[in-house]
Amino acid sequence: MENIILYNKLVNLPENLKSEVADFIDFLLNKSMKESKQTSIHKPKFGSAKGMFKMNADFDEPLEDFLKQ
């Protein structure tokens, strides 16, 4: 929709409805900013941490603390 059409519709509204339109525009702008922030959050892809962590060879061995009874 073109801005001229929107402007012509807005000019013909009574003053009380113009304030409602202004509130609705503010709501839409806030909603748009929130959505853009949510899409900008980086979600890691599967396998992106490959090679960052090393497991010891004895990882699966029983822990000494549990062997003592």
C-alpha positions, 0 to 999 in steps of 0.5 A: 500500500502506498503512503499517499493512500494511507495518509489520505485515510488518516486525514479523514479520521476523527481526532480520537481515532487518529490517536488510536492509529498512532498507538497502533503504529507504535505497537507495530514498531515495537513488535517489529524491533522485538522480532528483529532482535529474536532473529539476530540471535545466533543459534549454534549448528550441530557439530560447531564445537567439534575439536574444542573439547578433548576426552581423556582415555580413562574417561569411562573408568570408575572414579576413585571416590566411588571405589572407596567404601 
